[in-house]
Structure formats: structure tokens, C-alpha cells
Amino acid sequence: MKSKWLISVKDGSLNTVSANLKKLGITSIETLESIGVIMIVPTNLKMADIKKIKGVLSVEEERDVNI
């Protein structure tokens, strides 16, 4: 399974960021509105490409957490 990236976005920017991700060719987008996060399966993009989108606060690779 491919890793996912978690993208934190500014309040009110979910739709704009999602639209820009689609323009970049991202087809697997999951929006978590209540916490202001978008999850994607990255294509050939680099995290720096995503960070350039207006409204993006941070981009991180999803990690497993064991307790």
C-alpha cells in the first residue's frame, strides 16, 4: 500500500486546496473537514510542490503509531 500524505490547511481553504490538488493530478483525495486535514496518495509530486499551494499549512507523511 502506498503511503499517504496529510495536508493541514488554513480555515476555509479546504475546497481551494482540494481543487488545486486535482489540477496537479491527484485523484485520491480524502477530506477530514472537522480537523482541517486533507489526505492524499501522492503521485510524482514532492512535498515542496504541495507546500506552495495557497492555504497549505504543512505536509507530512502518514505514520503508524503503536501504543
N, C-alpha and C positions, 0 to 999 in steps of 0.2 A: 504494500500500500504506500502510495506517495505521501510525503509529509505535507502538512497544511501550514499556511501562514496565518497568523492572527493579526489583523489590522485594527488598531484603535483609531477612532475618528472623533472629530470635534462634534459637539452637539449640533444637530440639524444638518449634518453633512453626509448622512448615510446614503441617501439617494444619489447625490452628486458623485461621491466616491465610487459607488457601485456602477454608475453609468460610465465613469472613466475607466474602471477596470474592464468592463465589457469592450470598450474601444481598444484596449490593449490586448484583447484576445482571450481574456479569462472567461471561461464558460462555467466553471464550478464555483458559484458564489453562495455562501450561506450567511444571512444577516441575523445578528443577535441584537435586536433593537434595544432591549431593556438595559444592556450594558454597553452599547455603543461600539460593538465589535463586528467586523466582517471576517469570515473565514474563507480562504481560497485555497485551491490546489494550484500552485504556480506552474506556469509553462516555462518558457525560456527567459523569463524576466529575472532581474536581480532585485534584491530588496531596495536598492537605491532608486530604481525606476518607480517603485510604489511610493516611496517616501516623497517623491517630487509632486505627487498629486495633492492639490489644494484640499485641505480638510483632514489629511492624514496626520495623526499624532505619533504613531510608532508602528513598526512592523517586527514581528517576532515569529520564529519557527515554533510550531506546537511541540510540546514536550510531554512525555509520560511522567506522571508523578506517582510514586509508591509511598504508602504510609505504613 
